[in-house]
Structures are given as structure tokens and as C-alpha cells.
Amino acid sequence: MSARLLFVVNIPRFFYTHRLPLARAAQAAGYEVHVATSDADAESIARIHATGLPFHPLPLAQHGTNPLTEARTFAAIMALYRRLRPQIVHLISIKPVLYGGMAARLLRVPATVSAMSGLGYVFIGDDLKRRVIRAGVLPLMRAALGGPNLRMVFQNPDDQARLLALGVLPPDKALLIKGSGVDPDRFCPQPEPDGPPTVLYAGRLMAQKGLDTFVEAARRLRGRARFVVVGFAEATSPGAISPQQVAAWADEGVIEWWGRRDDMPDVINQAHIVALPSVYGEGVPRILIEAASCERAIVTTDTPGCREIVRHEENGLLVPPYDLEAFVRALEQLLADAPLRRRMGQRGRERVLAEFTLQQVNDQMLALYAELLVIAQQRDRHRR
């Protein structure tokens, strides 16, 4: 009988956009794959249903902190584990890692993979609210990551070093797998379009992702390039920027607002530069991997995750976080130098093919699943 693999993810959109290819690869390798996410976002849930994968909705609030709601989430995960009896669980983002990890220990799930695509809001910044949340989260993480047959997957070495320094898990349980991968045949390079140069921001509409910095740079460089925003709102996220505000910037003529798009290869290939002045706790930003795969030069911040895909002056330019002047200067440099953009784009594509393809990431994850299942079988034989 095939091993039963259960993905537990905070929101359905993230599973569909970032981990569906891995789920498909696991199916092809013989796993019985199930998916559990929050019960919000009917559009993304419908897309998951359309894949044919068994879907299990959870009462999970991505950014909520109500104790009763959190207890319901934990109880629902426990009930799901009891019903499905998975051989391996793959937990993605902080709440699935915490609650799914503790449930896996209590119910003796044979193997656990925990993953956080960046440390996000809780671990970035040092204001009082985040210090209080971290003080509560760290003991829970130690408990959730203390299972006997567990690996914690990190997308960049900065995040890995930080959590190891905090003592939430031993080094032999930590593993680095860079990002969620990109299909280089889908995200393939096209020549830069004719006309005025275009600078693209693509991602969630959030201040921490640098959208407000991008808009201010567009003001500074008005008339010298088109500045395009593509993305979607996540109203519950700290620092969320509303679509109405983005539309107002577009009405003002500072940016072009293209809304949410699913045809990202075409969108990227309409741009000359991809810019992400993020100060968020990134894993490895997917848009930057996609941009590099399409041979587009990048301007981003010298922060964990962003600097994992962009090497300064090789396939893009890195600027200090929160430094608007440096961000504007970097854009000016690339806007003025098309040959430099082309050279950087080619080097970016080379980096993707060497380290960031979907095939490479999926192969590493499937190897990890197989390793943990072998360990689980050995432990089971030893107990007998």
C-alpha cells in the first residue's frame, strides 16, 4: 500500500501556487496525497478540488490570535490525523508547523516535514508586540519540532542560522532547500519589449514587501519608465495596502495597476526590470526566481531570501533595506544600461538552471520523504 502524505498549509492559495507541483510529483512517485488548508478563499479551494486531490478544510485563521479559535484549529488537526492516519505530514507556515507538529508528536505520526517559507512577521522586527508573540511562540516551536523523526526545511541559510541560534531544534534536523522551484520551460526568456522601459512589482500588496517604496521610486522617476504593479490584497496581513489605494496611485498616474494575474511568464516578459524592495521575512521570493528564469535584471534588498537568488552586480542589484535613495539609484543605473540588463538577465537564468528549478526542488523533497519513511520503518521494526 502506498504511503499517505498529508500537506497542511495555512491558506489554499499558497498550496495551489507554490506546492501543487510537489504534490503532483509525490503522486507520480506513488504517494497517496491529501491536502488540508484553511477554509477561507473559495476560489483557491475550488482550484484544489479541480486537481482531484482529496481536500480537507480546517478552521484556521492565518493571522488570528483568539485562543478559542486557535484551540479549534488544533483540535481539527488532531481529528484529521486520527481519521487519515498519515505516514508523513508536510507542514507549511507557522501555524501548521506549531499545531500540526504538536499533533504529530501526540499521535505518533511516523514522519514529519516542517517548513516555513521565510520567518515572516513574527521573527522580523523588534517592536513590543512581536517580542511578546515570539516569547510565546518559541516554547511552542521547541515542542512542535521535538518529534523523533522530523526535519525542518529552510529556504535560505539566514533563517536556518537564526532558528538554530534560538535553540528551537538541533542542527541535524535542519535542511536547506532553496525555494519552491520554477519551471524554466514555462518561465523562459523573451527579448525585452520595444518602447519605454517597464519596471514591475509583483506580489502581495503590503508595505513590508516594499510596495510603498516602489511607488515613491515611481514618483521620483516619473516619465523615465513605466512602473507596473501586479498583485493581490491580503486584508488580514499586517501592513496590508488596499486595492483601492493602489487604484488611487494608478489614477494619479504614478503607476499602472494590472490587478491580479495568473499569466506571470507573459507579465514578466513585458517588463525590463523586476523590483522588490522587500523588508519582509522572505524565504526565497518566487517572483525573483521567476524573473531570473525569464532573464530579467532584478533590483531588490540585501535581506535574507532576496540575496539568496540575487548576487549583487551579477544578476541584479542589491540595496540596503529601507533605503529609498539607493533603490532609486539602482533603478536609474539599470534603466540607463540595456546591455547591463541583458548580461544580468543571462546570469540570472544560469543561476536558476543550476540551483532553483522545480525538478531540483521536487527531487530533494521526495528524497527527504523517502529518507524519513525508511527511518520510520526501522523504528517500527525496532519497537517490535
N, C-alpha and C positions, 0 to 999 in steps of 0.2 A: 504494500500500500504506500502511496506517495506521502511525503511529509507535508503536513498542513502548516502553511505560512500565513500569519496574520499581520497586516500592516495596520498600525494605529497612528493616525495623523491628526493634527489639530483641526485643519479645515480641508474640506473636499477639494477646493481649487488647487491647493498646494500638491495634493496627491496626484491630481489629474495632470498638472503641468510639469511636475518635477519627478514623480516616481512611477507613473504608469509604465514607461518603457522598462523599468526594472521589474515590475510585476509581470509584464509580458515575458521578459527573459526568464524569470523564475518559472512561469507556466511552461515555457518551452523546455526547461530543464527537468520538468516532471513534478514540480511542486503543486499542491492544491492551494491556490491563493485566495485569501479573503481580505476585505478592506473595511476598516472602521474609521469614521471621521465624525466630526460634529454634525448635528442635524440641520445646520444652517446652510444657506446658499443652494436653493433648489436647482438652479441652472447647472452648477457643477455636479451635484448629486445625480441629476438626470444623465449627464455625460458619463459618469462612472457606471450607472445602470446600463447604459448603451454598450459598454465594453463587454458585458456579460459576466463580469466579476461579481461574486456574492458581496453585497454591501450591507453593513451593519451601522445604523445611525446611533450616535452617542449624544447624551445631553451635556455637551462640552462647550463652555464659553471661552473663546480664545484669550480674552484679556480680563475675564471676570475674576473677582476675589471674594465673592459671597461664600462663606463657609458651608452653608447648606447646599448651594449649587455644586460646590467642589466635592462635597460628600456624595452627592447623587452621581457625579461623574465617576468617582472611584468605585461606587457600588455597581454602576452599569458595566464598567470594565471587568470587575470581578465576575459578574454574572455572564458576560460574554465569554470569558476564558473558560468558565465551568461548562458552558454549553458547547463551545467549539473544540475544546481541548487541543489547542495548537501545539505542535512540536517546536515551533520557533516563532517568536514575535519580533517584529521590526517596529520600533517606537520612534516617532519623528516629532521633534519640537518639545518644549519644556514640560508641558502638562502630560502628554503621553509618556515621556521619559519618567516623570515622577510617579504618576498614578499607575501607569502600565508596568513600570519596573517593580514597584512595591507589590502589586497584584501578582506579578510573575514569581516573585520570591515566596509569597504566601501560598500560592497554589502549585509551586514547584514546576513551573513551565520549564521544559528541558533546556531551552536555549533562548537567549535574549540579545538582540542588537539594539542599542540605543544610539540616537543620532540627533544632533541639533545643527540646523543649517545656519550657523552663526549664533553668537551668545545673545544677540538681541537686546531688548530694552532693559532687562533686569541687571545684566552684568556690565552695561556700558553707561557711564555717568556715575556721579558720586553724590547726588542730592540725597536729602534725608529719606524721601520715600523709597528710593531704590536701595539705600543701605538697609532700611528696615525689611524690605522684601527679601533681599539677599540673606539677611540674618535668619529668616525663616526658611528660605529655600535650601540653603547649604546642608543642614542636617537631613532634610528630606532626600536630597540628591545622594548623599552618602548611603542612606538606607536603600534607595532605589537602585543604586549602582553596585550594591554589595552582593548581588547574586553570584552563585558559584560558577556559572557558565555564561558569561556576559562579555561583550565587547562594546566600547563606546567609540563611535566613529566621528571623527572631526574632519572638517573640510579645509582647515588651514592650521599651520603649526602654532600660530599665536594663541588661538583658542585652546588648543591642546595643552600648551605650556601653562596657560593661566589656570585651567581647571586642575591640572596636576599639582600646581603650586598651592592651590586651595585645599588639596588633600581629599578631593571627593572620590577619587578612585586610584588604584595603583597603576604604575606605568605599563605593566604587562596586559592591562585591559584596554589600553588606548590604541587606536588605529587611525592613521591618516589616509583618507580617500578624498581626492580633490573635487569637490562639487558633485553635481548630479549628471554631468556629461552633456555633450551636444552631438547631434548627428551632422557630421561635416558634409554629407551629401545633400542634406536639406539646407543647411546654412552654408551655402557655397558662395564664393566671391563673384561679384559682378563689377564692371568698371564704374567709377564714380559717375553720377548723372551730370548732364550738362546743366548750365545755369548757375545761379548764386549758390555758394556753399551752404550746406544744411547741417546744423548741429542737433543731435537727437538726445532727448532724455526719455527713457522708457522704464517704467516700474510703478510701484505703489506711490500714490500721491501723499507724500509725507515730508515734513521738514527734515527729519533725520536722514532721509535719503538724498537730501540736498536740493529739493525742488525749488525752494525759495532762493537758494544761492544761484541756481541755474537761471531763474527768472531775472534776478538782479544783474547777472552777467549779460543776459539778453538786452536789458536796458542799456548797459554800458556800450554794447557792440551793435546797437540798433542801426540797421541799414547796411551792415557789413556782412550779414549772414541771416539765414532763416533759422529760427530756433523753434523746434517742434517738440511737443510733449505728447507722449503716448502712455496711457496707464489706466489705473482703476483706483477707486476710492476704497478705503477700509476704515469706516467711520469709527470703529472701536479702538483703532490703534492710537497710542499716544503720538501727538504731533501730526495727526491726520489733517490734510488740506482738502477742502471740499471741491467737488467738480464745479460748483458754482463760482468759487474763487478762481479756478483755472480758466473757466469760461470768461470771467471778467478780465483776466490778463489778456486773453485772446481778443476780446472786444476792444481792448485798449491798443492792440496792435503790437504788443511786446513779443508774444509767442503765437504759434499756431497750435491749436488743440485738436488732435486727431482721435481722441477718445480711446476706448479700449479696443485693441486689435489682436486678432489671432494669427494674422499672416506676417509674423515677425521677420522672416527672411526678406520679404519684399520691403517691409518698413525700413529695416537696417540698410538695405542696398539703395534706398532713396536718400540716405544720409552720406555725408562726407566725414563726419566725426561723431562718435558716441561719447557722451559726457555723463558722468555720475559722481557728483561731488558729495558722496555719502559720508556721514559720520555714524551710521547705524552699525550695529554689531553683525556685520555680514559674515556668511560662510565663505563662499566664492560667488559673487553676484552672477546670476545666469546671463543677464543681458551683456555683461562684459565678455563672457566666454563666447556667446553668440556673435557679438561684434567682431571679436578676434577671428572667429571662424570665417566670417564674411570679409576678412581683410580690411577692416575699418580701424583707423587710428583712434585711440582712446585717451580721454582726459579724465582722471579720477583721483581720489585722495590716497595718500600714503597711510593707509589703515589696514588692519587685518582683513584678509579676504580679497580686498581690491588689489593689494600689492602681490597677491598670490598669482594672479593672471597677468597683471601688467608689470613689466620691467621698465623702469624709467629710461627714457630715450632709446628704448629698443623697439617696443611695440605700442608705446604710448607715453604719456607724461603723467607723473605723479606730483600732486601738490599737497601742501600741508592742510590738514582738516581745518575748517572754519576760516580759511584764508581766501577771501574773495578776490583780492588783488592778484594773488598767484594764480588762481583759477582763470581769471580774465587774461592774464599774460600768456598762459599756456594755450588757451584757445586762439589768441591772436597769432601765436607762433605757428600753429597748425593751419589756421585759415590762410596764412600768407605763403605756405610752402606745400604745394601739391606733391612734388616729388618725395618730400619727407613723409607725408601721409601715406603714400604708396609703399615706401620702404617699411614703415612701421606696420602697415596692414599685412604685408607679406610675412614679416617676422611673427606677427600675432597668429596667423594661420599655422605657421610652423610649430608654434608652442601648443596650439590646440591639438594638432595631429600627434604631437609627441606625448601629451600628458592628459588631455581633457576630453577625449572622445567618449561618446555614450558606450561604445563597445568596451573600452578600457575600464570605465567605472563599473559597468554591469558585471564584467568578468571578475573584478575584485570583490564585489559584493557577493556574487554567487560562490566564490571560493571561500569567503568568510562563512556563509551559511553552511557549506559542506563541512568546514572545519569544526564548527560548533556542534553540528549534529553528530559527527564522529565522537567528539568528546562526551556528548550526552549519552551515546550508546555505550561507551566504555564505562562511564559512571554507573549506568544502569546495570551492566553485567557485574561490576564490582559489588554493587549492593546485594545482588542475588547470591 
